[in-house]
Amino acid sequence: MASAEHTNWAEQLRSERALLVKADVDIEQGWRRVRDQQDLLDWLQRAGHDTAQAERLVGLLKQTLIEWERHRTLIVQRVAYLEDRVTSH
């Protein structure tokens, strides 16, 4: 039974590690999008355009990324927990 349990923990660990890699990529790409949108917003402001919608979009993108980073933290915690389970069995 312990072997099956170990295998289950190991499978979960592999899955969580894959999620962590995806989260890292998504967050990196997200911050790149925020920078691009901020650059566009700056250009619109300099050109004298109404930027209210663009400002809201940048704010929402940032809020979304903050939530993604919080979720990433949970994944890191889960990976640590699973690593402990795998190495202790």
PyMOL Python script that loads the backbone (N, CA, C, O; Angstrom):
from pymol import cmd

cmd.read_pdbstr("""\
ATOM      1  N   MET A   1       0.821  -1.194   0.000  1.00  0.00           N
ATOM      2  CA  MET A   1       0.000   0.000   0.000  1.00  0.00           C
ATOM      3  C   MET A   1       0.864   1.258   0.000  1.00  0.00           C
ATOM      4  O   MET A   1       0.549   2.235  -0.678  1.00  0.00           O
ATOM      5  N   ALA A   2       1.947   1.227   0.759  1.00  0.00           N
ATOM      6  CA  ALA A   2       2.803   2.411   0.839  1.00  0.00           C
ATOM      7  C   ALA A   2       3.378   2.762  -0.526  1.00  0.00           C
ATOM      8  O   ALA A   2       3.544   3.941  -0.840  1.00  0.00           O
ATOM      9  N   SER A   3       3.682   1.764  -1.337  1.00  0.00           N
ATOM     10  CA  SER A   3       4.232   2.004  -2.663  1.00  0.00           C
ATOM     11  C   SER A   3       3.218   2.729  -3.549  1.00  0.00           C
ATOM     12  O   SER A   3       3.578   3.664  -4.265  1.00  0.00           O
ATOM     13  N   ALA A   4       1.973   2.310  -3.504  1.00  0.00           N
ATOM     14  CA  ALA A   4       0.923   2.969  -4.283  1.00  0.00           C
ATOM     15  C   ALA A   4       0.730   4.404  -3.810  1.00  0.00           C
ATOM     16  O   ALA A   4       0.541   5.317  -4.614  1.00  0.00           O
ATOM     17  N   GLU A   5       0.781   4.589  -2.494  1.00  0.00           N
ATOM     18  CA  GLU A   5       0.642   5.939  -1.943  1.00  0.00           C
ATOM     19  C   GLU A   5       1.810   6.817  -2.399  1.00  0.00           C
ATOM     20  O   GLU A   5       1.610   7.972  -2.777  1.00  0.00           O
ATOM     21  N   HIS A   6       3.023   6.272  -2.362  1.00  0.00           N
ATOM     22  CA  HIS A   6       4.208   7.006  -2.812  1.00  0.00           C
ATOM     23  C   HIS A   6       4.063   7.401  -4.276  1.00  0.00           C
ATOM     24  O   HIS A   6       4.380   8.529  -4.656  1.00  0.00           O
ATOM     25  N   THR A   7       3.583   6.467  -5.098  1.00  0.00           N
ATOM     26  CA  THR A   7       3.391   6.739  -6.521  1.00  0.00           C
ATOM     27  C   THR A   7       2.382   7.862  -6.718  1.00  0.00           C
ATOM     28  O   THR A   7       2.580   8.742  -7.556  1.00  0.00           O
ATOM     29  N   ASN A   8       1.307   7.831  -5.949  1.00  0.00           N
ATOM     30  CA  ASN A   8       0.288   8.882  -6.036  1.00  0.00           C
ATOM     31  C   ASN A   8       0.876  10.247  -5.679  1.00  0.00           C
ATOM     32  O   ASN A   8       0.637  11.232  -6.377  1.00  0.00           O
ATOM     33  N   TRP A   9       1.649  10.302  -4.588  1.00  0.00           N
ATOM     34  CA  TRP A   9       2.280  11.566  -4.197  1.00  0.00           C
ATOM     35  C   TRP A   9       3.229  12.036  -5.302  1.00  0.00           C
ATOM     36  O   TRP A   9       3.261  13.220  -5.635  1.00  0.00           O
ATOM     37  N   ALA A  10       3.992  11.113  -5.863  1.00  0.00           N
ATOM     38  CA  ALA A  10       4.952  11.455  -6.913  1.00  0.00           C
ATOM     39  C   ALA A  10       4.238  11.981  -8.156  1.00  0.00           C
ATOM     40  O   ALA A  10       4.704  12.934  -8.780  1.00  0.00           O
ATOM     41  N   GLU A  11       3.114  11.369  -8.519  1.00  0.00           N
ATOM     42  CA  GLU A  11       2.341  11.839  -9.671  1.00  0.00           C
ATOM     43  C   GLU A  11       1.788  13.247  -9.413  1.00  0.00           C
ATOM     44  O   GLU A  11       1.830  14.112 -10.288  1.00  0.00           O
ATOM     45  N   GLN A  12       1.280  13.456  -8.221  1.00  0.00           N
ATOM     46  CA  GLN A  12       0.776  14.778  -7.867  1.00  0.00           C
ATOM     47  C   GLN A  12       1.902  15.817  -7.910  1.00  0.00           C
ATOM     48  O   GLN A  12       1.705  16.944  -8.363  1.00  0.00           O
ATOM     49  N   LEU A  13       3.067  15.423  -7.437  1.00  0.00           N
ATOM     50  CA  LEU A  13       4.212  16.325  -7.442  1.00  0.00           C
ATOM     51  C   LEU A  13       4.592  16.702  -8.873  1.00  0.00           C
ATOM     52  O   LEU A  13       4.830  17.874  -9.164  1.00  0.00           O
ATOM     53  N   ARG A  14       4.647  15.729  -9.751  1.00  0.00           N
ATOM     54  CA  ARG A  14       4.956  16.023 -11.165  1.00  0.00           C
ATOM     55  C   ARG A  14       3.924  16.985 -11.751  1.00  0.00           C
ATOM     56  O   ARG A  14       4.270  17.922 -12.470  1.00  0.00           O
ATOM     57  N   SER A  15       2.675  16.744 -11.440  1.00  0.00           N
ATOM     58  CA  SER A  15       1.598  17.591 -11.948  1.00  0.00           C
ATOM     59  C   SER A  15       1.722  19.024 -11.423  1.00  0.00           C
ATOM     60  O   SER A  15       1.584  19.986 -12.179  1.00  0.00           O
ATOM     61  N   GLU A  16       1.980  19.153 -10.138  1.00  0.00           N
ATOM     62  CA  GLU A  16       2.112  20.490  -9.541  1.00  0.00           C
ATOM     63  C   GLU A  16       3.339  21.224 -10.074  1.00  0.00           C
ATOM     64  O   GLU A  16       3.300  22.436 -10.287  1.00  0.00           O
ATOM     65  N   ARG A  17       4.423  20.489 -10.287  1.00  0.00           N
ATOM     66  CA  ARG A  17       5.623  21.118 -10.867  1.00  0.00           C
ATOM     67  C   ARG A  17       5.331  21.643 -12.269  1.00  0.00           C
ATOM     68  O   ARG A  17       5.797  22.719 -12.643  1.00  0.00           O
ATOM     69  N   ALA A  18       4.557  20.880 -13.046  1.00  0.00           N
ATOM     70  CA  ALA A  18       4.175  21.331 -14.389  1.00  0.00           C
ATOM     71  C   ALA A  18       3.304  22.588 -14.293  1.00  0.00           C
ATOM     72  O   ALA A  18       3.455  23.516 -15.088  1.00  0.00           O
ATOM     73  N   LEU A  19       2.401  22.610 -13.324  1.00  0.00           N
ATOM     74  CA  LEU A  19       1.574  23.804 -13.120  1.00  0.00           C
ATOM     75  C   LEU A  19       2.426  25.005 -12.730  1.00  0.00           C
ATOM     76  O   LEU A  19       2.146  26.132 -13.138  1.00  0.00           O
ATOM     77  N   LEU A  20       3.459  24.761 -11.946  1.00  0.00           N
ATOM     78  CA  LEU A  20       4.351  25.843 -11.530  1.00  0.00           C
ATOM     79  C   LEU A  20       5.094  26.426 -12.730  1.00  0.00           C
ATOM     80  O   LEU A  20       5.223  27.644 -12.855  1.00  0.00           O
ATOM     81  N   VAL A  21       5.575  25.561 -13.603  1.00  0.00           N
ATOM     82  CA  VAL A  21       6.256  26.028 -14.810  1.00  0.00           C
ATOM     83  C   VAL A  21       5.293  26.872 -15.653  1.00  0.00           C
ATOM     84  O   VAL A  21       5.661  27.943 -16.134  1.00  0.00           O
ATOM     85  N   LYS A  22       4.069  26.386 -15.828  1.00  0.00           N
ATOM     86  CA  LYS A  22       3.069  27.127 -16.606  1.00  0.00           C
ATOM     87  C   LYS A  22       2.758  28.462 -15.946  1.00  0.00           C
ATOM     88  O   LYS A  22       2.650  29.481 -16.628  1.00  0.00           O
ATOM     89  N   ALA A  23       2.615  28.465 -14.638  1.00  0.00           N
ATOM     90  CA  ALA A  23       2.331  29.709 -13.924  1.00  0.00           C
ATOM     91  C   ALA A  23       3.456  30.710 -14.133  1.00  0.00           C
ATOM     92  O   ALA A  23       3.201  31.892 -14.366  1.00  0.00           O
ATOM     93  N   ASP A  24       4.700  30.246 -14.051  1.00  0.00           N
ATOM     94  CA  ASP A  24       5.840  31.143 -14.265  1.00  0.00           C
ATOM     95  C   ASP A  24       5.810  31.763 -15.656  1.00  0.00           C
ATOM     96  O   ASP A  24       6.033  32.963 -15.812  1.00  0.00           O
ATOM     97  N   VAL A  25       5.534  30.947 -16.658  1.00  0.00           N
ATOM     98  CA  VAL A  25       5.474  31.443 -18.038  1.00  0.00           C
ATOM     99  C   VAL A  25       4.317  32.425 -18.195  1.00  0.00           C
ATOM    100  O   VAL A  25       4.483  33.504 -18.766  1.00  0.00           O
ATOM    101  N   ASP A  26       3.151  32.048 -17.688  1.00  0.00           N
ATOM    102  CA  ASP A  26       1.977  32.917 -17.806  1.00  0.00           C
ATOM    103  C   ASP A  26       2.204  34.262 -17.125  1.00  0.00           C
ATOM    104  O   ASP A  26       1.830  35.305 -17.661  1.00  0.00           O
ATOM    105  N   ILE A  27       2.811  34.236 -15.953  1.00  0.00           N
ATOM    106  CA  ILE A  27       3.065  35.477 -15.220  1.00  0.00           C
ATOM    107  C   ILE A  27       4.069  36.344 -15.965  1.00  0.00           C
ATOM    108  O   ILE A  27       3.881  37.554 -16.088  1.00  0.00           O
ATOM    109  N   GLU A  28       5.129  35.731 -16.458  1.00  0.00           N
ATOM    110  CA  GLU A  28       6.127  36.493 -17.219  1.00  0.00           C
ATOM    111  C   GLU A  28       5.487  37.143 -18.449  1.00  0.00           C
ATOM    112  O   GLU A  28       5.702  38.324 -18.721  1.00  0.00           O
ATOM    113  N   GLN A  29       4.705  36.363 -19.182  1.00  0.00           N
ATOM    114  CA  GLN A  29       4.039  36.907 -20.369  1.00  0.00           C
ATOM    115  C   GLN A  29       3.017  37.976 -19.981  1.00  0.00           C
ATOM    116  O   GLN A  29       2.850  38.967 -20.692  1.00  0.00           O
ATOM    117  N   GLY A  30       2.347  37.777 -18.873  1.00  0.00           N
ATOM    118  CA  GLY A  30       1.369  38.755 -18.406  1.00  0.00           C
ATOM    119  C   GLY A  30       2.004  40.091 -18.081  1.00  0.00           C
ATOM    120  O   GLY A  30       1.479  41.141 -18.453  1.00  0.00           O
ATOM    121  N   TRP A  31       3.133  40.057 -17.387  1.00  0.00           N
ATOM    122  CA  TRP A  31       3.813  41.314 -17.062  1.00  0.00           C
ATOM    123  C   TRP A  31       4.326  41.997 -18.326  1.00  0.00           C
ATOM    124  O   TRP A  31       4.371  43.225 -18.403  1.00  0.00           O
ATOM    125  N   ARG A  32       4.710  41.195 -19.311  1.00  0.00           N
ATOM    126  CA  ARG A  32       5.130  41.771 -20.595  1.00  0.00           C
ATOM    127  C   ARG A  32       3.951  42.497 -21.243  1.00  0.00           C
ATOM    128  O   ARG A  32       4.111  43.594 -21.779  1.00  0.00           O
ATOM    129  N   ARG A  33       2.765  41.881 -21.193  1.00  0.00           N
ATOM    130  CA  ARG A  33       1.567  42.527 -21.739  1.00  0.00           C
ATOM    131  C   ARG A  33       1.248  43.811 -20.990  1.00  0.00           C
ATOM    132  O   ARG A  33       0.872  44.813 -21.599  1.00  0.00           O
ATOM    133  N   VAL A  34       1.397  43.784 -19.684  1.00  0.00           N
ATOM    134  CA  VAL A  34       1.142  44.991 -18.895  1.00  0.00           C
ATOM    135  C   VAL A  34       2.094  46.106 -19.333  1.00  0.00           C
ATOM    136  O   VAL A  34       1.674  47.247 -19.522  1.00  0.00           O
ATOM    137  N   ARG A  35       3.364  45.772 -19.490  1.00  0.00           N
ATOM    138  CA  ARG A  35       4.326  46.797 -19.927  1.00  0.00           C
ATOM    139  C   ARG A  35       3.957  47.345 -21.308  1.00  0.00           C
ATOM    140  O   ARG A  35       4.039  48.551 -21.543  1.00  0.00           O
ATOM    141  N   ASP A  36       3.554  46.465 -22.211  1.00  0.00           N
ATOM    142  CA  ASP A  36       3.142  46.908 -23.541  1.00  0.00           C
ATOM    143  C   ASP A  36       1.914  47.822 -23.464  1.00  0.00           C
ATOM    144  O   ASP A  36       1.852  48.855 -24.130  1.00  0.00           O
ATOM    145  N   GLN A  37       0.951  47.426 -22.650  1.00  0.00           N
ATOM    146  CA  GLN A  37      -0.254  48.245 -22.500  1.00  0.00           C
ATOM    147  C   GLN A  37       0.066  49.580 -21.823  1.00  0.00           C
ATOM    148  O   GLN A  37      -0.510  50.611 -22.171  1.00  0.00           O
ATOM    149  N   GLN A  38       0.984  49.556 -20.857  1.00  0.00           N
ATOM    150  CA  GLN A  38       1.389  50.796 -20.192  1.00  0.00           C
ATOM    151  C   GLN A  38       2.079  51.722 -21.190  1.00  0.00           C
ATOM    152  O   GLN A  38       1.852  52.932 -21.178  1.00  0.00           O
ATOM    153  N   ASP A  39       2.917  51.158 -22.049  1.00  0.00           N
ATOM    154  CA  ASP A  39       3.562  51.966 -23.094  1.00  0.00           C
ATOM    155  C   ASP A  39       2.527  52.588 -24.012  1.00  0.00           C
ATOM    156  O   ASP A  39       2.633  53.764 -24.361  1.00  0.00           O
ATOM    157  N   LEU A  40       1.524  51.811 -24.406  1.00  0.00           N
ATOM    158  CA  LEU A  40       0.456  52.331 -25.254  1.00  0.00           C
ATOM    159  C   LEU A  40      -0.326  53.419 -24.531  1.00  0.00           C
ATOM    160  O   LEU A  40      -0.659  54.448 -25.119  1.00  0.00           O
ATOM    161  N   LEU A  41      -0.616  53.189 -23.267  1.00  0.00           N
ATOM    162  CA  LEU A  41      -1.317  54.188 -22.463  1.00  0.00           C
ATOM    163  C   LEU A  41      -0.513  55.486 -22.402  1.00  0.00           C
ATOM    164  O   LEU A  41      -1.066  56.571 -22.580  1.00  0.00           O
ATOM    165  N   ASP A  42       0.767  55.374 -22.155  1.00  0.00           N
ATOM    166  CA  ASP A  42       1.628  56.565 -22.107  1.00  0.00           C
ATOM    167  C   ASP A  42       1.577  57.318 -23.432  1.00  0.00           C
ATOM    168  O   ASP A  42       1.494  58.546 -23.451  1.00  0.00           O
ATOM    169  N   TRP A  43       1.627  56.577 -24.539  1.00  0.00           N
ATOM    170  CA  TRP A  43       1.569  57.200 -25.859  1.00  0.00           C
ATOM    171  C   TRP A  43       0.238  57.916 -26.065  1.00  0.00           C
ATOM    172  O   TRP A  43       0.203  59.042 -26.560  1.00  0.00           O
ATOM    173  N   LEU A  44      -0.866  57.252 -25.680  1.00  0.00           N
ATOM    174  CA  LEU A  44      -2.187  57.864 -25.819  1.00  0.00           C
ATOM    175  C   LEU A  44      -2.287  59.146 -24.994  1.00  0.00           C
ATOM    176  O   LEU A  44      -2.853  60.138 -25.453  1.00  0.00           O
ATOM    177  N   GLN A  45      -1.737  59.126 -23.776  1.00  0.00           N
ATOM    178  CA  GLN A  45      -1.761  60.319 -22.922  1.00  0.00           C
ATOM    179  C   GLN A  45      -0.971  61.455 -23.558  1.00  0.00           C
ATOM    180  O   GLN A  45      -1.423  62.600 -23.583  1.00  0.00           O
ATOM    181  N   ARG A  46       0.216  61.129 -24.071  1.00  0.00           N
ATOM    182  CA  ARG A  46       1.029  62.157 -24.724  1.00  0.00           C
ATOM    183  C   ARG A  46       0.330  62.739 -25.951  1.00  0.00           C
ATOM    184  O   ARG A  46       0.489  63.919 -26.263  1.00  0.00           O
ATOM    185  N   ALA A  47      -0.440  61.906 -26.640  1.00  0.00           N
ATOM    186  CA  ALA A  47      -1.139  62.343 -27.847  1.00  0.00           C
ATOM    187  C   ALA A  47      -2.444  63.069 -27.522  1.00  0.00           C
ATOM    188  O   ALA A  47      -3.134  63.542 -28.425  1.00  0.00           O
ATOM    189  N   GLY A  48      -2.781  63.154 -26.240  1.00  0.00           N
ATOM    190  CA  GLY A  48      -3.964  63.901 -25.828  1.00  0.00           C
ATOM    191  C   GLY A  48      -5.276  63.145 -25.918  1.00  0.00           C
ATOM    192  O   GLY A  48      -6.341  63.762 -25.895  1.00  0.00           O
ATOM    193  N   HIS A  49      -5.228  61.834 -26.020  1.00  0.00           N
ATOM    194  CA  HIS A  49      -6.446  61.019 -26.113  1.00  0.00           C
ATOM    195  C   HIS A  49      -7.063  60.786 -24.736  1.00  0.00           C
ATOM    196  O   HIS A  49      -6.389  60.872 -23.709  1.00  0.00           O
ATOM    197  N   ASP A  50      -8.343  60.493 -24.743  1.00  0.00           N
ATOM    198  CA  ASP A  50      -9.027  60.076 -23.519  1.00  0.00           C
ATOM    199  C   ASP A  50      -8.509  58.676 -23.180  1.00  0.00           C
ATOM    200  O   ASP A  50      -8.625  57.757 -23.991  1.00  0.00           O
ATOM    201  N   THR A  51      -7.946  58.517 -22.000  1.00  0.00           N
ATOM    202  CA  THR A  51      -7.302  57.250 -21.646  1.00  0.00           C
ATOM    203  C   THR A  51      -7.995  56.519 -20.495  1.00  0.00           C
ATOM    204  O   THR A  51      -7.432  55.592 -19.913  1.00  0.00           O
ATOM    205  N   ALA A  52      -9.200  56.935 -20.177  1.00  0.00           N
ATOM    206  CA  ALA A  52      -9.888  56.335 -19.032  1.00  0.00           C
ATOM    207  C   ALA A  52     -10.023  54.817 -19.186  1.00  0.00           C
ATOM    208  O   ALA A  52      -9.742  54.067 -18.251  1.00  0.00           O
ATOM    209  N   GLN A  53     -10.448  54.375 -20.354  1.00  0.00           N
ATOM    210  CA  GLN A  53     -10.620  52.923 -20.571  1.00  0.00           C
ATOM    211  C   GLN A  53      -9.274  52.206 -20.540  1.00  0.00           C
ATOM    212  O   GLN A  53      -9.153  51.120 -19.974  1.00  0.00           O
ATOM    213  N   ALA A  54      -8.280  52.814 -21.145  1.00  0.00           N
ATOM    214  CA  ALA A  54      -6.944  52.199 -21.173  1.00  0.00           C
ATOM    215  C   ALA A  54      -6.374  52.104 -19.757  1.00  0.00           C
ATOM    216  O   ALA A  54      -5.733  51.111 -19.410  1.00  0.00           O
ATOM    217  N   GLU A  55      -6.605  53.125 -18.947  1.00  0.00           N
ATOM    218  CA  GLU A  55      -6.122  53.100 -17.558  1.00  0.00           C
ATOM    219  C   GLU A  55      -6.805  51.983 -16.786  1.00  0.00           C
ATOM    220  O   GLU A  55      -6.165  51.277 -16.007  1.00  0.00           O
ATOM    221  N   ARG A  56      -8.121  51.821 -17.004  1.00  0.00           N
ATOM    222  CA  ARG A  56      -8.845  50.734 -16.328  1.00  0.00           C
ATOM    223  C   ARG A  56      -8.304  49.380 -16.759  1.00  0.00           C
ATOM    224  O   ARG A  56      -8.140  48.480 -15.935  1.00  0.00           O
ATOM    225  N   LEU A  57      -8.024  49.233 -18.060  1.00  0.00           N
ATOM    226  CA  LEU A  57      -7.488  47.969 -18.558  1.00  0.00           C
ATOM    227  C   LEU A  57      -6.154  47.643 -17.910  1.00  0.00           C
ATOM    228  O   LEU A  57      -5.943  46.513 -17.469  1.00  0.00           O
ATOM    229  N   VAL A  58      -5.258  48.602 -17.844  1.00  0.00           N
ATOM    230  CA  VAL A  58      -3.946  48.370 -17.218  1.00  0.00           C
ATOM    231  C   VAL A  58      -4.135  47.978 -15.754  1.00  0.00           C
ATOM    232  O   VAL A  58      -3.466  47.071 -15.259  1.00  0.00           O
ATOM    233  N   GLY A  59      -5.036  48.655 -15.074  1.00  0.00           N
ATOM    234  CA  GLY A  59      -5.306  48.324 -13.675  1.00  0.00           C
ATOM    235  C   GLY A  59      -5.833  46.912 -13.506  1.00  0.00           C
ATOM    236  O   GLY A  59      -5.412  46.188 -12.603  1.00  0.00           O
ATOM    237  N   LEU A  60      -6.757  46.518 -14.377  1.00  0.00           N
ATOM    238  CA  LEU A  60      -7.310  45.157 -14.310  1.00  0.00           C
ATOM    239  C   LEU A  60      -6.255  44.109 -14.622  1.00  0.00           C
ATOM    240  O   LEU A  60      -6.207  43.060 -13.979  1.00  0.00           O
ATOM    241  N   LEU A  61      -5.410  44.391 -15.609  1.00  0.00           N
ATOM    242  CA  LEU A  61      -4.330  43.452 -15.924  1.00  0.00           C
ATOM    243  C   LEU A  61      -3.408  43.267 -14.726  1.00  0.00           C
ATOM    244  O   LEU A  61      -3.014  42.145 -14.408  1.00  0.00           O
ATOM    245  N   LYS A  62      -3.067  44.357 -14.068  1.00  0.00           N
ATOM    246  CA  LYS A  62      -2.188  44.273 -12.897  1.00  0.00           C
ATOM    247  C   LYS A  62      -2.854  43.481 -11.774  1.00  0.00           C
ATOM    248  O   LYS A  62      -2.214  42.644 -11.138  1.00  0.00           O
ATOM    249  N   GLN A  63      -4.135  43.743 -11.531  1.00  0.00           N
ATOM    250  CA  GLN A  63      -4.857  43.008 -10.488  1.00  0.00           C
ATOM    251  C   GLN A  63      -4.889  41.515 -10.795  1.00  0.00           C
ATOM    252  O   GLN A  63      -4.710  40.683  -9.906  1.00  0.00           O
ATOM    253  N   THR A  64      -5.119  41.188 -12.060  1.00  0.00           N
ATOM    254  CA  THR A  64      -5.144  39.785 -12.470  1.00  0.00           C
ATOM    255  C   THR A  64      -3.795  39.127 -12.209  1.00  0.00           C
ATOM    256  O   THR A  64      -3.736  38.003 -11.710  1.00  0.00           O
ATOM    257  N   LEU A  65      -2.724  39.818 -12.543  1.00  0.00           N
ATOM    258  CA  LEU A  65      -1.390  39.247 -12.336  1.00  0.00           C
ATOM    259  C   LEU A  65      -1.062  39.083 -10.861  1.00  0.00           C
ATOM    260  O   LEU A  65      -0.385  38.128 -10.481  1.00  0.00           O
ATOM    261  N   ILE A  66      -1.524  39.984 -10.045  1.00  0.00           N
ATOM    262  CA  ILE A  66      -1.325  39.840  -8.601  1.00  0.00           C
ATOM    263  C   ILE A  66      -2.018  38.565  -8.114  1.00  0.00           C
ATOM    264  O   ILE A  66      -1.469  37.829  -7.293  1.00  0.00           O
ATOM    265  N   GLU A  67      -3.222  38.310  -8.621  1.00  0.00           N
ATOM    266  CA  GLU A  67      -3.924  37.076  -8.254  1.00  0.00           C
ATOM    267  C   GLU A  67      -3.195  35.857  -8.785  1.00  0.00           C
ATOM    268  O   GLU A  67      -3.124  34.839  -8.097  1.00  0.00           O
ATOM    269  N   TRP A  68      -2.649  35.935  -9.997  1.00  0.00           N
ATOM    270  CA  TRP A  68      -1.866  34.822 -10.534  1.00  0.00           C
ATOM    271  C   TRP A  68      -0.651  34.558  -9.660  1.00  0.00           C
ATOM    272  O   TRP A  68      -0.299  33.403  -9.419  1.00  0.00           O
ATOM    273  N   GLU A  69      -0.009  35.613  -9.186  1.00  0.00           N
ATOM    274  CA  GLU A  69       1.169  35.435  -8.328  1.00  0.00           C
ATOM    275  C   GLU A  69       0.777  34.812  -6.993  1.00  0.00           C
ATOM    276  O   GLU A  69       1.522  34.001  -6.443  1.00  0.00           O
ATOM    277  N   ARG A  70      -0.383  35.186  -6.471  1.00  0.00           N
ATOM    278  CA  ARG A  70      -0.863  34.545  -5.235  1.00  0.00           C
ATOM    279  C   ARG A  70      -1.115  33.058  -5.476  1.00  0.00           C
ATOM    280  O   ARG A  70      -0.770  32.219  -4.644  1.00  0.00           O
ATOM    281  N   HIS A  71      -1.716  32.743  -6.612  1.00  0.00           N
ATOM    282  CA  HIS A  71      -1.966  31.337  -6.944  1.00  0.00           C
ATOM    283  C   HIS A  71      -0.648  30.585  -7.101  1.00  0.00           C
ATOM    284  O   HIS A  71      -0.531  29.433  -6.683  1.00  0.00           O
ATOM    285  N   ARG A  72       0.339  31.238  -7.703  1.00  0.00           N
ATOM    286  CA  ARG A  72       1.655  30.617  -7.853  1.00  0.00           C
ATOM    287  C   ARG A  72       2.233  30.271  -6.481  1.00  0.00           C
ATOM    288  O   ARG A  72       2.834  29.211  -6.308  1.00  0.00           O
ATOM    289  N   THR A  73       2.053  31.153  -5.517  1.00  0.00           N
ATOM    290  CA  THR A  73       2.527  30.903  -4.153  1.00  0.00           C
ATOM    291  C   THR A  73       1.886  29.644  -3.581  1.00  0.00           C
ATOM    292  O   THR A  73       2.549  28.851  -2.912  1.00  0.00           O
ATOM    293  N   LEU A  74       0.599  29.465  -3.847  1.00  0.00           N
ATOM    294  CA  LEU A  74      -0.083  28.257  -3.382  1.00  0.00           C
ATOM    295  C   LEU A  74       0.496  27.006  -4.052  1.00  0.00           C
ATOM    296  O   LEU A  74       0.646  25.965  -3.412  1.00  0.00           O
ATOM    297  N   ILE A  75       0.816  27.117  -5.331  1.00  0.00           N
ATOM    298  CA  ILE A  75       1.423  25.985  -6.033  1.00  0.00           C
ATOM    299  C   ILE A  75       2.782  25.658  -5.421  1.00  0.00           C
ATOM    300  O   ILE A  75       3.100  24.488  -5.208  1.00  0.00           O
ATOM    301  N   VAL A  76       3.582  26.683  -5.136  1.00  0.00           N
ATOM    302  CA  VAL A  76       4.895  26.468  -4.516  1.00  0.00           C
ATOM    303  C   VAL A  76       4.733  25.756  -3.175  1.00  0.00           C
ATOM    304  O   VAL A  76       5.488  24.837  -2.860  1.00  0.00           O
ATOM    305  N   GLN A  77       3.749  26.181  -2.390  1.00  0.00           N
ATOM    306  CA  GLN A  77       3.506  25.540  -1.098  1.00  0.00           C
ATOM    307  C   GLN A  77       3.094  24.077  -1.285  1.00  0.00           C
ATOM    308  O   GLN A  77       3.523  23.201  -0.535  1.00  0.00           O
ATOM    309  N   ARG A  78       2.261  23.828  -2.287  1.00  0.00           N
ATOM    310  CA  ARG A  78       1.821  22.455  -2.552  1.00  0.00           C
ATOM    311  C   ARG A  78       3.001  21.594  -3.007  1.00  0.00           C
ATOM    312  O   ARG A  78       3.119  20.440  -2.595  1.00  0.00           O
ATOM    313  N   VAL A  79       3.862  22.141  -3.843  1.00  0.00           N
ATOM    314  CA  VAL A  79       5.053  21.408  -4.287  1.00  0.00           C
ATOM    315  C   VAL A  79       5.914  21.043  -3.083  1.00  0.00           C
ATOM    316  O   VAL A  79       6.377  19.908  -2.969  1.00  0.00           O
ATOM    317  N   ALA A  80       6.129  21.994  -2.191  1.00  0.00           N
ATOM    318  CA  ALA A  80       6.949  21.725  -1.001  1.00  0.00           C
ATOM    319  C   ALA A  80       6.323  20.614  -0.155  1.00  0.00           C
ATOM    320  O   ALA A  80       7.019  19.719   0.325  1.00  0.00           O
ATOM    321  N   TYR A  81       5.014  20.685   0.018  1.00  0.00           N
ATOM    322  CA  TYR A  81       4.315  19.650   0.787  1.00  0.00           C
ATOM    323  C   TYR A  81       4.492  18.278   0.132  1.00  0.00           C
ATOM    324  O   TYR A  81       4.813  17.297   0.803  1.00  0.00           O
ATOM    325  N   LEU A  82       4.281  18.221  -1.178  1.00  0.00           N
ATOM    326  CA  LEU A  82       4.387  16.946  -1.889  1.00  0.00           C
ATOM    327  C   LEU A  82       5.823  16.429  -1.895  1.00  0.00           C
ATOM    328  O   LEU A  82       6.044  15.223  -1.785  1.00  0.00           O
ATOM    329  N   GLU A  83       6.797  17.321  -2.022  1.00  0.00           N
ATOM    330  CA  GLU A  83       8.194  16.890  -1.947  1.00  0.00           C
ATOM    331  C   GLU A  83       8.465  16.240  -0.605  1.00  0.00           C
ATOM    332  O   GLU A  83       9.166  15.231  -0.533  1.00  0.00           O
ATOM    333  N   ASP A  84       7.921  16.804   0.450  1.00  0.00           N
ATOM    334  CA  ASP A  84       8.097  16.228   1.778  1.00  0.00           C
ATOM    335  C   ASP A  84       7.435  14.853   1.862  1.00  0.00           C
ATOM    336  O   ASP A  84       7.999  13.927   2.445  1.00  0.00           O
ATOM    337  N   ARG A  85       6.252  14.720   1.287  1.00  0.00           N
ATOM    338  CA  ARG A  85       5.545  13.435   1.314  1.00  0.00           C
ATOM    339  C   ARG A  85       6.327  12.377   0.530  1.00  0.00           C
ATOM    340  O   ARG A  85       6.453  11.233   0.965  1.00  0.00           O
ATOM    341  N   VAL A  86       6.846  12.776  -0.625  1.00  0.00           N
ATOM    342  CA  VAL A  86       7.552  11.825  -1.485  1.00  0.00           C
ATOM    343  C   VAL A  86       8.863  11.383  -0.834  1.00  0.00           C
ATOM    344  O   VAL A  86       9.204  10.200  -0.866  1.00  0.00           O
ATOM    345  N   THR A  87       9.590  12.316  -0.251  1.00  0.00           N
ATOM    346  CA  THR A  87      10.873  11.968   0.330  1.00  0.00           C
ATOM    347  C   THR A  87      10.748  11.255   1.671  1.00  0.00           C
ATOM    348  O   THR A  87      11.687  10.589   2.106  1.00  0.00           O
ATOM    349  N   SER A  88       9.600  11.387   2.331  1.00  0.00           N
ATOM    350  CA  SER A  88       9.450  10.737   3.633  1.00  0.00           C
ATOM    351  C   SER A  88       8.823   9.348   3.523  1.00  0.00           C
ATOM    352  O   SER A  88       8.686   8.648   4.526  1.00  0.00           O
ATOM    353  N   HIS A  89       8.448   8.951   2.320  1.00  0.00           N
ATOM    354  CA  HIS A  89       7.844   7.600   2.140  1.00  0.00           C
ATOM    355  C   HIS A  89       8.714   6.714   1.313  1.00  0.00           C
ATOM    356  O   HIS A  89       8.362   5.560   1.067  1.00  0.00           O
TER     357      HIS A  89
END
""", "prot")
cmd.dss("prot")
cmd.show_as("cartoon", "prot")
cmd.util.cbc("prot")
cmd.orient("prot")
